[in-house]
Amino acid sequence: MPEPHQSPLPSPSPYIRIALPDDEEELSVLDRSTWSQLHAVMPKPQPPYRPFFDERHVPDDYLVAELDRRIVGYIRLALPTPLASNAHVRQIQGLAVADEARGRGVGRALIRAAVEEARRRGARRMTLRVLGHNAPARKLYESEGFVVEGVLPEEFFLGGEYVDDVIMGRRI
Ligand SMILES: CC(C)(COP(=O)(O)OP(=O)(O)OC[C@H]1O[C@@H](n2cnc3c(N)ncnc32)[C@H](O)[C@@H]1OP(=O)(O)O)[C@@H](O)C(=O)NCCC(=O)NCCS
């Protein structure tokens, strides 16, 4: 008898929530394991590692994505400046998904949740900066309605090459 055809199971949706102080260790490990010159402008972290959260990086500014109760991604939503005149804007200042959870819609779910959260906090515009050579992230942002608003040509020198810094934004 022929084997019954098995279609792939649909990926479960990640559970997205605001980060908690107790997420420190999991986020710290995730952040280090996802480091790459495709998106990071800081050198590869070396021990002793800096804490993930500090007075400028507070849990309330992060959304985390869980699959099977494990954190597989995060996004950081920050005020671009402390100015009252700039308070209607939120900037994505960090987005990472664990290697083994990529390509399953976690990044997209985090961006959508961040847009919702930014709206809830009263923002009407969202911005971000992405390296010119980061094709996966640029494709994701474009498909979620972000457009290129500016380019700083050859802003970073990474891995022996000059790389553009691309500014993207959208109304929310
Ligand atoms: C960018 C990143 C967050 C995407 O996360 P992800 O969970 O794999 O993304 P999703 O599964 O939600 O994919 C959504 C879309 O992103 C784009 N995308 C994701 N991976 C891609 C790849 N390797 N190549 C091209 N496009 C890609 C596609 O448009 C995809 O839509 P599709 O599945 O309908 O084709 C992830 O690759 C990552 O953590 N990269 C390292 C950190 C980083 O670059 N952060 C951004 C800093 S600005």
The ligand as an SDF file (V2000), in Angstrom:
LIG
                    3D

 48 50  0  0  0  0  0  0  0  0999 V2000
   15.7050   39.1500    9.7610 C   0  0  0  0  0  0  0  0  0  0  0  0
   15.1360   38.0990   10.7180 C   0  0  0  0  0  0  0  0  0  0  0  0
   14.6470   38.7790   11.9930 C   0  0  0  0  0  0  0  0  0  0  0  0
   13.9360   37.4300   10.0090 C   0  0  0  0  0  0  0  0  0  0  0  0
   13.3060   36.5700   10.9530 O   0  0  0  0  0  0  0  0  0  0  0  0
   12.4240   35.3050   10.4880 P   0  0  0  0  0  0  0  0  0  0  0  0
   11.6390   34.8530   11.6440 O   0  0  0  0  0  0  0  0  0  0  0  0
   13.3060   34.3120    9.8110 O   0  0  0  0  0  0  0  0  0  0  0  0
   11.4930   35.9930    9.4010 O   0  0  0  0  0  0  0  0  0  0  0  0
   10.0780   35.4550    8.8780 P   0  0  0  0  0  0  0  0  0  0  0  0
   10.0570   33.9540    8.8820 O   0  0  0  0  0  0  0  0  0  0  0  0
    9.0020   36.1570    9.6360 O   0  0  0  0  0  0  0  0  0  0  0  0
   10.1310   35.9400    7.3610 O   0  0  0  0  0  0  0  0  0  0  0  0
    9.3660   37.0230    6.9320 C   0  0  0  0  0  0  0  0  0  0  0  0
    9.9030   37.5380    5.6030 C   0  0  0  0  0  0  0  0  0  0  0  0
   11.2540   37.9950    5.7390 O   0  0  0  0  0  0  0  0  0  0  0  0
   11.9540   37.7730    4.5040 C   0  0  0  0  0  0  0  0  0  0  0  0
   13.0440   36.8340    4.7620 N   0  0  0  0  0  0  0  0  0  0  0  0
   13.2770   36.1470    5.9040 C   0  0  0  0  0  0  0  0  0  0  0  0
   14.4150   35.4200    5.7710 N   0  0  0  0  0  0  0  0  0  0  0  0
   14.8730   35.6660    4.5320 C   0  0  0  0  0  0  0  0  0  0  0  0
   16.0300   35.2450    3.8090 C   0  0  0  0  0  0  0  0  0  0  0  0
   16.9330   34.4050    4.3450 N   0  0  0  0  0  0  0  0  0  0  0  0
   16.2250   35.7340    2.5680 N   0  0  0  0  0  0  0  0  0  0  0  0
   15.3480   36.5970    2.0160 C   0  0  0  0  0  0  0  0  0  0  0  0
   14.2410   37.0470    2.6640 N   0  0  0  0  0  0  0  0  0  0  0  0
   14.0200   36.5780    3.8870 C   0  0  0  0  0  0  0  0  0  0  0  0
   10.9420   37.1880    3.5410 C   0  0  0  0  0  0  0  0  0  0  0  0
   10.3230   38.2700    2.8820 O   0  0  0  0  0  0  0  0  0  0  0  0
    9.9480   36.5280    4.4960 C   0  0  0  0  0  0  0  0  0  0  0  0
    8.6740   36.4080    3.9450 O   0  0  0  0  0  0  0  0  0  0  0  0
    8.2400   35.0420    3.2190 P   0  0  0  0  0  0  0  0  0  0  0  0
    8.4730   33.9530    4.2120 O   0  0  0  0  0  0  0  0  0  0  0  0
    6.8040   35.2780    2.9050 O   0  0  0  0  0  0  0  0  0  0  0  0
    9.1290   34.9300    2.0320 O   0  0  0  0  0  0  0  0  0  0  0  0
   16.1790   36.9870   11.0300 C   0  0  0  0  0  0  0  0  0  0  0  0
   16.7330   36.5140    9.8230 O   0  0  0  0  0  0  0  0  0  0  0  0
   17.3010   37.4500   11.9530 C   0  0  0  0  0  0  0  0  0  0  0  0
   17.2110   37.3560   13.1830 O   0  0  0  0  0  0  0  0  0  0  0  0
   18.4040   37.9590   11.3530 N   0  0  0  0  0  0  0  0  0  0  0  0
   19.5580   38.4150   12.1270 C   0  0  0  0  0  0  0  0  0  0  0  0
   19.2560   39.6920   12.8760 C   0  0  0  0  0  0  0  0  0  0  0  0
   18.8480   40.8240   11.9490 C   0  0  0  0  0  0  0  0  0  0  0  0
   19.2730   40.9200   10.8060 O   0  0  0  0  0  0  0  0  0  0  0  0
   18.0010   41.7270   12.4870 N   0  0  0  0  0  0  0  0  0  0  0  0
   17.5610   42.9010   11.7830 C   0  0  0  0  0  0  0  0  0  0  0  0
   18.4200   44.0550   12.1860 C   0  0  0  0  0  0  0  0  0  0  0  0
   17.9660   45.5630   11.3540 S   0  0  0  0  0  0  0  0  0  0  0  0
  1  2  1  0
  2  3  1  0
  2  4  1  0
  2 36  1  0
  4  5  1  0
  5  6  1  0
  6  7  2  0
  6  8  1  0
  6  9  1  0
  9 10  1  0
 10 11  2  0
 10 12  1  0
 10 13  1  0
 13 14  1  0
 14 15  1  0
 15 16  1  0
 15 30  1  0
 16 17  1  0
 17 18  1  0
 17 28  1  0
 18 19  1  0
 18 27  1  0
 19 20  2  0
 20 21  1  0
 21 22  1  0
 21 27  2  0
 22 23  1  0
 22 24  2  0
 24 25  1  0
 25 26  2  0
 26 27  1  0
 28 29  1  0
 28 30  1  0
 30 31  1  0
 31 32  1  0
 32 33  2  0
 32 34  1  0
 32 35  1  0
 36 37  1  0
 36 38  1  0
 38 39  2  0
 38 40  1  0
 40 41  1  0
 41 42  1  0
 42 43  1  0
 43 44  2  0
 43 45  1  0
 45 46  1  0
 46 47  1  0
 47 48  1  0
M  END
$$$$
